Amino acid sequence: MTVNLYSDTQTRPTEGMRRAIAAAEVGDEQRGLDPTVNTLQERVAELLGHDAALFLPTGTLCNEISIRLHIRPGGDEMYLHRSSHPIVAEAGGPAALSGAMVRALDGDGGMYSTAELEGALHAPGNRYAARSRLVCVEQTTNLGGGRVWSRAGIDAVLEVARRHGLRAHLDGARLMNAVVASGEEASSFASGFDTAWLDFTKGLGAPVGACLAGSRELIDEAWRYKQMLGGALRQAGIVAAAGLYALDHHVERLADDHANARALAEGLAAIAGVAVAPDEVETNIVLFDVADAAALVDRLAADGVEISRFGPTRVRAVTHLDVDRAGIDRALVAVRDALRG
């Protein structure tokens, strides 16, 4: 059986989740008549500390609708880490869908400093520059290695945003990993942002869906873009039920994924030819370097272990509910054998 460490997006619905999907009460979500969708939206709004929420098919759509809500026509600029999802994995959506100027910020672990942010902002009234408009934070950082933005770090970024009159958006694709790792409430991280969202298809193990939260005014406008971009559904309770099940059953167990990721990193550190920093593994993502990443990925695939490559030497492995400790041990043996070979 394959040990799939390619991504936590590879999770499959558990038997309990499948039963919840099959039993879901449904209705037309576009008319506000799907009770399961309505329950999920209300729960996420409360969880994230906002007035309202909107169920969407994907986290990418959450990001792109949010950017469209905040970016105005005529040269607005948004600020986010250069490794963040809207830059590396959304097909140029911020530019194509919102006309956004994108300023990529530097920083370790997928996190930028307030000094980096302030240094990138333009002075008001500068007719030669784009208009500074939107600040984005990714929690946890994906290609930064699953690092957790601290509450103090988020507060500092939000303080800069408010002082300069900017909007703020939280990409919460792995927000619940940050919650479990830090002990902070989800609302503690999310409530200060104008928009924030939660994904159900990563470590929470659902097959479809994410939920965007914000003020009632912004969510009403988000509904318009959901319709415009083809994200409006019908009997969506079928998939919303998976999100509710995930919140009930799959949050606390994220700690197991974090422990498995740390075990993987510590095991990799003992293998000759692997460069990894176990102390930097805070959640379920392990980044490490080898001499030839492509060759390692191919050799591991032939041995039934899937990981992903991000450059000539960089490799990413992500733990989730379909990989247990035995799978981690098998992956470590496969890496050791591949590098010896």
C-alpha positions in Angstrom: 0.0 0.0 0.0 1.3 3.5 -0.9 2.4 5.8 1.8 1.1 9.1 0.5 3.0 12.0 1.9 2.5 14.1 -1.3 0.1 16.5 0.5 -2.7 16.5 3.1 -5.0 17.2 0.2 -4.7 13.5 -0.5 -6.9 12.5 2.5 -9.9 10.4 1.8 -13.2 10.6 3.7 -13.4 8.2 6.6 -16.3 5.7 7.0 -17.9 8.0 9.6 -17.6 11.0 7.2 -19.1 8.9 4.4 -22.1 8.0 6.6 -22.6 11.7 7.5 -22.5 12.6 3.8 -25.0 9.9 2.9 -27.4 11.1 5.7 -27.1 14.8 5.1 -30.3 16.8 4.9 -30.2 19.0 1.8 -31.9 21.8 0.0 -31.1 24.6 -2.6 -28.2 26.5 -1.1 -28.6 29.3 -3.6 -32.0 30.0 -2.1 -30.6 29.6 1.4 -32.6 26.4 1.9 -29.9 23.9 2.5 -30.0 23.3 6.3 -26.6 21.6 6.4 -24.8 24.4 4.5 -26.5 27.0 6.8 -25.4 25.1 9.9 -21.8 24.9 8.7 -21.7 28.6 7.7 -23.1 29.6 11.1 -20.6 27.4 12.9 -17.6 28.7 11.0 -18.6 32.3 11.4 -18.7 31.8 15.2 -15.5 29.7 15.1 -13.5 32.4 13.3 -15.1 35.3 15.2 -17.0 36.9 12.4 -20.6 37.9 11.6 -21.2 35.6 8.7 -19.6 32.9 6.5 -20.0 31.5 3.0 -19.5 27.9 1.9 -17.3 27.6 -1.2 -16.0 24.6 -3.2 -12.3 25.4 -2.7 -9.9 27.4 -0.7 -8.5 29.0 -3.9 -12.0 30.4 -4.5 -12.0 31.8 -0.9 -8.7 33.6 -1.6 -9.7 34.9 -5.0 -13.1 36.1 -3.9 -11.5 37.8 -0.9 -9.0 39.6 -3.1 -11.7 40.7 -5.4 -13.7 42.1 -2.4 -10.7 44.2 -1.2 -8.9 45.2 -4.4 -10.4 48.2 -6.2 -10.0 48.9 -9.9 -7.2 51.2 -10.8 -3.9 49.9 -9.5 -4.3 48.6 -6.0 -1.4 46.6 -4.5 -1.5 43.6 -2.2 1.2 42.3 0.1 2.0 38.7 0.9 4.9 36.3 1.3 6.5 35.3 -2.0 5.8 31.6 -1.2 2.1 32.1 -0.5 -0.6 30.2 -2.3 -2.1 33.1 -4.4 1.4 33.7 -5.9 2.6 30.1 -6.5 -0.6 28.1 -7.0 -3.6 30.1 -8.2 -2.7 30.5 -11.9 -2.2 34.3 -11.8 -5.7 34.8 -10.3 -5.1 38.0 -8.4 -4.0 39.7 -11.6 -6.5 38.1 -13.9 -9.6 38.3 -11.7 -9.0 41.4 -9.7 -6.3 43.4 -11.5 -4.1 43.4 -8.4 -0.5 44.4 -8.3 1.2 41.8 -6.2 4.2 42.6 -4.0 6.1 39.5 -2.8 7.6 39.9 0.6 10.6 38.0 2.0 11.0 36.3 5.3 12.0 33.0 6.9 9.4 30.2 7.1 6.9 31.9 4.9 6.5 34.8 7.4 7.5 38.4 6.7 8.3 41.0 9.3 6.5 44.2 10.0 9.6 46.1 8.9 9.5 44.2 5.5 5.8 45.1 5.2 6.2 48.8 6.1 9.2 49.1 3.7 7.0 47.9 0.8 4.1 50.3 1.4 3.6 53.4 -0.7 3.0 56.8 0.6 -0.6 58.1 0.3 -1.1 60.4 -2.7 2.0 59.1 -4.6 0.6 59.2 -8.1 3.6 57.2 -9.5 3.0 54.1 -7.4 0.3 51.6 -7.0 -2.1 52.2 -4.1 -1.3 50.1 -1.0 -4.5 48.2 -0.2 -4.4 44.6 1.1 -2.2 42.6 3.5 -2.4 38.8 3.4 -1.2 36.2 6.0 -1.0 32.4 5.4 -1.7 30.3 8.5 0.1 27.9 8.6 2.7 28.6 6.0 2.7 26.0 3.3 5.9 26.2 1.4 7.4 27.9 4.5 7.2 24.5 6.2 4.0 24.5 8.1 5.2 27.3 10.5 2.7 29.0 12.8 2.3 32.7 12.8 2.2 33.6 16.5 -0.6 35.7 17.9 1.9 38.5 18.5 3.2 38.3 14.9 -0.4 38.5 13.5 -1.2 41.4 15.9 1.8 43.3 14.7 0.9 42.9 11.0 -2.7 43.9 11.7 -1.5 47.0 13.6 0.5 48.1 10.5 -2.5 47.4 8.3 -4.9 49.5 10.4 -2.4 52.3 10.8 -2.0 52.6 7.0 -5.7 52.1 6.3 -5.2 48.7 4.6 -7.6 45.7 4.4 -6.4 42.4 5.8 -7.0 38.8 4.7 -6.2 35.5 6.4 -5.6 32.4 4.2 -6.5 29.7 6.8 -6.0 26.6 4.6 -4.3 25.0 7.6 -5.7 27.2 10.4 -6.8 24.3 12.6 -3.2 22.9 12.5 -2.1 26.3 14.0 -4.9 26.1 16.6 -3.8 22.6 17.7 -0.1 23.4 17.7 -0.4 26.7 19.5 -3.3 26.2 21.9 -4.9 29.5 20.6 -8.5 29.7 19.6 -9.3 30.0 15.9 -11.0 33.3 16.5 -7.9 34.6 18.2 -6.0 34.2 14.9 -8.9 35.1 12.6 -11.2 37.7 14.1 -8.9 40.7 13.4 -8.9 40.2 9.7 -11.5 41.6 7.3 -11.9 38.2 5.7 -10.6 34.8 6.9 -11.3 31.3 5.7 -11.0 27.7 6.8 -10.3 24.7 4.6 -11.9 21.2 5.2 -9.9 19.3 2.5 -6.4 19.4 4.1 -5.8 17.8 7.5 -9.5 17.9 8.3 -10.0 15.2 5.7 -13.1 16.3 3.8 -13.3 15.7 0.0 -14.6 19.1 -0.9 -15.0 22.6 0.5 -13.9 25.6 2.5 -15.7 28.4 4.3 -15.0 32.2 4.0 -15.9 34.4 6.9 -16.3 38.2 7.3 -18.8 40.9 7.9 -22.4 40.4 6.7 -21.8 43.2 4.1 -18.7 41.5 2.7 -20.2 38.0 2.7 -23.3 39.4 0.8 -20.9 40.7 -1.8 -18.9 37.5 -1.8 -22.1 35.7 -2.7 -22.2 37.8 -5.9 -18.7 36.7 -6.8 -19.5 33.1 -5.9 -22.3 33.2 -8.5 -20.2 35.1 -11.0 -17.3 32.6 -10.9 -19.4 29.5 -11.0 -19.1 28.5 -7.4 -22.8 28.5 -6.5 -24.1 25.1 -5.8 -27.5 23.4 -5.3 -27.9 20.5 -2.8 -24.5 21.3 -1.3 -25.3 19.8 2.1 -24.0 16.5 0.6 -20.5 18.0 0.9 -21.1 20.5 3.7 -21.9 17.5 5.9 -18.2 16.4 5.6 -17.1 19.8 6.9 -19.3 19.5 9.9 -18.1 16.0 10.6 -14.5 17.1 10.3 -15.0 19.9 12.8 -16.5 17.4 15.2 -14.1 14.5 14.8 -10.8 15.6 13.0 -9.5 18.7 14.8 -7.9 17.3 18.0 -6.4 14.4 16.1 -4.3 16.9 14.1 -1.8 16.5 17.0 -1.1 13.0 15.7 -0.1 14.4 12.3 2.2 16.9 14.0 3.8 14.1 16.1 4.3 12.0 13.0 5.8 14.9 11.1 8.3 15.5 13.9 9.1 11.8 14.0 9.7 11.9 10.2 11.9 14.9 10.5 14.0 13.4 13.3 14.3 10.2 11.3 15.4 12.0 8.2 18.0 14.0 10.2 19.7 10.6 10.9 20.0 9.7 7.2 23.2 10.7 5.4 22.6 13.0 2.5 19.5 14.7 4.0 19.5 18.3 5.3 16.5 18.9 7.6 15.8 21.0 10.7 13.5 19.0 13.0 13.1 21.9 15.5 11.4 23.9 12.8 8.7 21.3 12.2 5.7 22.8 14.1 2.8 21.2 12.4 2.4 18.6 9.6 4.8 19.7 6.9 8.4 18.6 6.6 10.7 20.4 4.2 14.1 18.8 3.5 16.9 19.0 1.0 18.9 16.3 -0.8 21.4 16.4 -3.7 18.9 15.4 -6.4 15.2 15.9 -5.4 13.8 14.6 -8.7 15.8 11.4 -8.5 14.7 10.8 -4.9 11.0 11.5 -5.7 11.2 9.0 -8.6 12.9 6.3 -6.5 10.5 6.7 -3.6 7.5 6.5 -6.0 8.8 3.2 -7.3 9.0 2.0 -3.7 5.4 3.1 -2.9 6.1 6.3 -1.1 4.8 9.6 -2.6 6.4 13.0 -1.7 6.5 16.3 -3.7 9.4 18.2 -5.1 9.8 22.0 -5.0 13.1 22.7 -6.8 16.3 20.9 -7.6 17.1 19.9 -4.0 13.9 20.8 -2.0 11.4 18.1 -1.1 8.1 18.3 0.9 6.4 15.6 2.9 3.0 16.2 4.5 1.4 14.0 7.2 -2.3 13.5 7.5 -5.0 11.1 8.8 -4.2 8.5 6.1 -0.6 8.1 7.3 0.1 6.4 10.6 3.4 5.9 12.4 4.0 2.6 10.6 3.8 4.6 7.4 6.3 7.1 8.7 8.7 4.2 9.5 8.3 2.7 6.1 8.9 6.1 4.4 12.1 6.5 6.4 13.4 3.1 5.3 12.5 4.0 1.7 14.4 7.3 1.9 17.5 5.6 3.4 17.5 2.9 0.8 17.0 5.3 -2.1 19.9 7.6 -1.0 22.1 4.6 -0.5 21.2 3.4 -4.0 
